């Protein structure tokens, strides 16, 4: 698994990187290996946006969220990807 994080208009945070990696580990059990993921974290005034794109075996999953807290934005984007990955896994099993 390869996870890249891009910070735009915000200072890089090691705590945010670790939290994203920890949360994303739970999503990996639903994805086919190898998977690459890219998180883009953006701050515009009071809007904190997280965009997550995952590429795995020809499939592309994308999620985007916007809240007042960066950690919540990242958590929600990862939760959306987890739901999409579970749904995709169920489709492939049928």
Contact map, one row per residue, 1 for C-alpha under 8 A:
1110000000000000000000000000000011111000000000000000000000000000000000000000000000000000000000
1111000000000000000000000000000000111000000000000000000000000000000000000000000000000000000000
1111100000000000000010000000000000011110000000000000000000000000000000000000000000000000000000
0111110000000000000000000000000000001110000000000000000000000000000000000000000000000000000000
0011111000000000100000000000000000000111100000000000000000000000000000000000000000000000000000
0001111100000000000000000000000000000111100000000000000000000000000000000000000000000000000000
0000111111110000000000000000000000000001110000000000000000000000000000000000000000000000000000
0000011111100000000000000000000000000001111000000000000000000000000000000000000000000000000000
0000001111100000000000000000000000000000011100000000000000000000000000000000000000000000000000
0000001111110000000000000000000000000000111000000000000000000000000000000000000000000000000000
0000001111111000000000000000000000000000000000000000000000000000000000000000000000000000000000
0000001001111100000000000000000000000000000000000000000000000000000000000000000000000000000000
0000000000111111100000000000000000000000000000000000000000000000000000000000000000000000000000
0000000000011111110000000000000000000000000000000000000000000000000000000000000000000000000000
0000000000001111111000000000000000000000000000000000000000000000000000000000000000000000000000
0000000000001111111100000000000000000000000000000000000000000000000000100000000000000000000000
0000100000001111111110000000000000000000000000000000000000000000000000000000000000000000000000
0000000000000111111111000000000000000000000000000000000000000000000000000000000000000000000000
0000000000000011111111100000000000000000000000000000000000000000000000000000000000000000000000
0000000000000001111111110000000000000000000000000000000000000000000000000110000000000000000000
0010000000000000111111111000000000000000000000000000000000000000000000000000000000000000000000
0000000000000000011111111100000000000000000000000000000000000000000000000000000000000000000000
0000000000000000001111111110000000000000000000000000000000000000000000000010010000000000000000
0000000000000000000111111111000000000000000000000000000000000000000000000000010000000000000000
0000000000000000000011111111100000000000000000000000000000000000000000000000000000000000000000
0000000000000000000001111111100000000000000000000000000000000000000000000000000000000000000000
0000000000000000000000111111111000000000000000000000000000000000000000000000010011001000000000
0000000000000000000000011111111100000000000000000000000000000000000000000000000000000000000000
0000000000000000000000001111111100000000000000000000000000000000000000000000000000000000000000
0000000000000000000000000011111100000000000000000000000000000000000000000000000001001100100000
0000000000000000000000000011111110100000000000000000000100000000000000000000000000001000100000
0000000000000000000000000001111111100000000000000000000110000000000000000000000000000000000000
1000000000000000000000000000001111100000000000000000000110000000000000000000000000000000000000
1000000000000000000000000000000111110000000000000000000110000000000000000000000000000000000000
1100000000000000000000000000001111111000000000000000011110000000000000000000000000000000000000
1110000000000000000000000000000001111100000000000000011100000000000000000000000000000000000000
1111000000000000000000000000000000111110000000000001111000000000000000000000000000000000000000
0011110000000000000000000000000000011111000000000001110000000000000000000000000000000000000000
0011110000000000000000000000000000001111100000000111100000000000000000000000000000000000000000
0000111100000000000000000000000000000111110000000111000000000000000000000000000000000000000000
0000111101000000000000000000000000000011111000011110000000000000000001000100000000000000000000
0000001111000000000000000000000000000001111100011100000000000000000000000000000000000000000000
0000000111000000000000000000000000000000111111111000000000000000000000000000000000000000000000
0000000010000000000000000000000000000000011111110000000000000000000000000000000000000000000000
0000000000000000000000000000000000000000001111100000000000000000000000000000000000000000000000
0000000000000000000000000000000000000000001111110000000000000000000100000000000000000000000000
0000000000000000000000000000000000000000001111111000000000000000011110000000000000000000000000
0000000000000000000000000000000000000000111101111100000000000000011111001000000000000000000000
0000000000000000000000000000000000000000111000111110000000000001111001001100000000000000000000
0000000000000000000000000000000000000011110000011111000000000001110001001100100000000000000000
0000000000000000000000000000000000000011100000001111100000000111100000000100100000000000000000
0000000000000000000000000000000000001111000000000111110000000111000000000000110010000000000000
0000000000000000000000000000000000001110000000000011111000011110000000000000000000000000000000
0000000000000000000000000000000000111100000000000001111100011100000000000000000000000000000000
0000000000000000000000000000000000111000000000000000111111111000000000000000000000000000000000
0000000000000000000000000000001111110000000000000000011111110000000000000000000000000000000000
0000000000000000000000000000000111100000000000000000001111100000000000000000000000000000000000
0000000000000000000000000000000000000000000000000000001111110000000000000000000000000000000000
0000000000000000000000000000000000000000000000000000001111111000000000000000000000000000000000
0000000000000000000000000000000000000000000000000000111101111100000000000000000000000000000000
0000000000000000000000000000000000000000000000000000111000111110000000000000000010011000000000
0000000000000000000000000000000000000000000000000011110000011111000000000000000010000000000000
0000000000000000000000000000000000000000000000000011100000001111100000000000110110000000000000
0000000000000000000000000000000000000000000000001111000000000111110000000000100000000000000000
0000000000000000000000000000000000000000000000001110000000000011111000001101100000000000000000
0000000000000000000000000000000000000000000000111100000000000001111100001000000000000000000000
0000000000000000000000000000000000000000000000111000000000000000111111011000000000000000000000
0000000000000000000000000000000000000000000001110000000000000000011111011000000000000000000000
0000000000000000000000000000000000000000000000110000000000000000001111111000000000000000000000
0000000000000000000000000000000000000000100000011100000000000000001111111100000000000000000000
0000000000000001000000000000000000000000000000000000000000000000000011111110000000000000000000
0000000000000000000000000000000000000000000000000000000000000000001111111111000000000000000000
0000000000000000000000000000000000000000000000011100000000000000111111111111100000000000000000
0000000000000000000100000000000000000000100000001110000000000000100001111111110000000000000000
0000000000000000000100100000000000000000000000000000000000000000000000111111111000000000000000
0000000000000000000000000000000000000000000000000000000000000000100000011111111100000000000000
0000000000000000000000000000000000000000000000000111000000000011100000001111111110000000000000
0000000000000000000000110010000000000000000000000001000000000010000000000111111111000000000000
0000000000000000000000000000000000000000000000000000000000000000000000000011111111100000000000
0000000000000000000000000000000000000000000000000000000000000010000000000001111111110000000000
0000000000000000000000000010000000000000000000000001000000001110000000000000111111111000000000
0000000000000000000000000010010000000000000000000000000000000000000000000000011111111100000000
0000000000000000000000000000000000000000000000000000000000000000000000000000001111111110000000
0000000000000000000000000000000000000000000000000000000000001000000000000000000111111111000000
0000000000000000000000000010011000000000000000000000000000001000000000000000000011111111100000
0000000000000000000000000000010000000000000000000000000000000000000000000000000001111111110000
0000000000000000000000000000000000000000000000000000000000000000000000000000000000111111111000
0000000000000000000000000000000000000000000000000000000000000000000000000000000000011111111100
0000000000000000000000000000011000000000000000000000000000000000000000000000000000001111111110
0000000000000000000000000000000000000000000000000000000000000000000000000000000000000111111111
0000000000000000000000000000000000000000000000000000000000000000000000000000000000000011111111
0000000000000000000000000000000000000000000000000000000000000000000000000000000000000001111111
0000000000000000000000000000000000000000000000000000000000000000000000000000000000000000111111
0000000000000000000000000000000000000000000000000000000000000000000000000000000000000000011111
